[in-house]
Amino acid sequence: MSIKHIRLLIWKEFLQLRRDRLLLPLIFIGPIMQLIMFGYVVGSDVTNIPTAIVDQDMTMTSRALADSFVNTGYFTILERPATESDVQTLMDKNRVQVALLIPPGLEADLARGEQVPVEIIVDGADSKTASVASGYAAQVFADFNQKRIEATGLVPDAPGIDARVRVLFNPTLRSVNAMIPGLVATILLISMGVVMSQAIVRERERGTLEQMFVTPITRGEYLLGKIAPYILLAIIQVSVVMVVGIFWFRVPFHGTLLVIGLGLLLFLFTVIGQSMFISMISRTRQQAQQATMFILIPTMVLSGFIFPLESMPPEIVPVTYFIPLRYALVILRTSFMKGAGLEALWPQFAAMAVFSALILGLALSRFQKRLSD
């Protein structure tokens, strides 16, 4: 064994890495991005939970109770609807995840020494956030009762506010009910993204791409023929995952196939466009694989699939609006568990349409330019 030969081979590998303008930056930038994302997102508590308050008492005590929710930092008051019926609409539109219902006569009943039931409604579509929010709310009521006893000199077991938590859409808080709808889009992203990103670069490596265009086949025909099998595979894959989720895991399905299908179709166009673009800028399958993983990890972390968006620092939350998977998850979970239609989910559909048009359009323009070169 020659040390000189080994040293020359090592030097040769470093030279090849230096010439690879895509792979080398990914190797160094990827771990740094993962460290930042996991360090901030995973290590944070669930805070700034979107909350609505229905105050039907409008007294100093009811305002103090509402302020106690705000002062914890766990709840952010975004809406103040007039009636309980408005809460359902706000939750269907994913505007709020928690609602505090303060009944009329709260202050007067407490002054008479009566125990007053106050209801907390929690959106159970995201079981992780719902579970944490329920615990936070119970703690807020306990602290409020304790401070009231200390301020008024009441006996420790004096009647006060009786907190009653009601979970909508997922009363048992089964995590699988929120996980399976999200997995439909996530599995589609991973499987189609990995396979599609290798498709064109594989033919370029083998030299069959150039051979293809000396035949009578046009570029448009080649592109449609390339994409069509993956669309068919995606439809089969999604159908299998949904059937298993509904009938095997007993995930409730209250939506319509039209809403689910349209949302997944727009997301599929985004995945195909993203994968095609990666395949266009990659010279080798190794580059395509690294670039795919470089995009997949931030997408999984920042979309809300693994970690609730409420646990993310305010500085990171704006970045999540540029993650297409975020909107797909909202569409699937809301349609599956709440039965919401297009009228409630149109902002997510509009965002998905914009993403699919931009990303797929960019990939097609790059495809034409690459073939022209």
Secondary structure by P-SEA (a helix, b strand, c coil): ccaaaaaaaaaaaaaaaaacccaaaaaaaaaaaaaaaaaccccccccccccccccccccaaaaaaaaaaaaaccbbbccccccaaaaaaaaaaccccbbbbbccaaaaaaaabbbbbbbbbbbccaaaaaaaaaaaaaaaaaaaaaaaaaaaccccccccbbbbbbbcccccccaaaaaaaaaaaaaaaaaaaaaaaaaaaaaaaacaaaaaaaccccaaaaaaaacaaaaaaaaaaaaaaaaaaaccccccccccaaaaaaaaaaaaaaaaaaaaaaaaacccaaaaaaaaaaaaaaaaaacccccccccccccccccccccaaaaaaaaaaaaaccccccccaaaaaaaaaaaaaaaaaaaaaaaaaaaac
